[in-house]
């Protein structure tokens, strides 16, 4: 909810297939920007969450879950 209130969520503006899934080629093309954001700000939970969404769109569920877990841990640490 917090990210959605700050602007469009990742992959809402990229091309989707007829079934409604993110187009794999579009996800692959957008992925480096999310990875670079995490490299630039490794303590930013928003960057990790967006990277998790990028992994999910690319079909890598294991890394998506790990990135989302990292985002949650960082957000909890920052709000404590």
N, C-alpha and C positions, 0 to 999 in steps of 0.2 A: 504494500500500500504506500509505503514511504517513497519508494522509487517512482511509482506511478504518479504520485503527486508532484514529483520534481520534473516530469517530462515524459516523453514516450519511452516505453520499455524497449530494450534491444529486440530487434527482429520484427517489430510491428510494422516497420516501413520497408522491409525487404520483400522480394518477390516470394509468393507462395504457390504451391502446386494446386491443382483443382480440388484435391482432397483437404486443403487447408493447412498442410504442413509447410514449413519453411523449405524453400528450394535449396537443395544440398549445395549446388554451385554458388548460390548467393551467400549461404552460410559460410562456406569455405573462403570466399572472397572477403567477407567482413571479419573473419576470425582474427587476423593479425592485429587489428586495431585494439581488440579487447585484451589480447595477450600483452601488447605493448603497454596498455594502461596499467596492468598489474605490475609489469616490470618497473614502470615509472613510479608507482605508488603502492608498494607491497602491503602497506598497512591500511589501505582504503577498502572498507568492506563493500562499497558500491562497485568498485572495479572487480573484486572477486565474484560478486553476485552476477555481474554482467558476463564475466568470463564463463561462469557456470552455465548461463543461458546459451552462450555461444557453443560450448561443448555439447549441450543437450541438442541444439539445432543441428549440429554436425553428426549427431548419432553416438557420441561417446558418453554414455551414461555414467560410467565409473568416474571419469574425470569431472563430469558435471556435478555429481554428488559431492565429490571431494572439494571442489571449488565453492559450492554453496555452503558446505560445512565450515570452510575457512571464513567465508563472509559472515556467517552467524557468530562464530567465535570472536572475530574482530569487533563486530557490532556490540556484542555483550561486554567485551573488555573496554570498549570506548564509553559505554553508557554506565558502567559501574562506578 
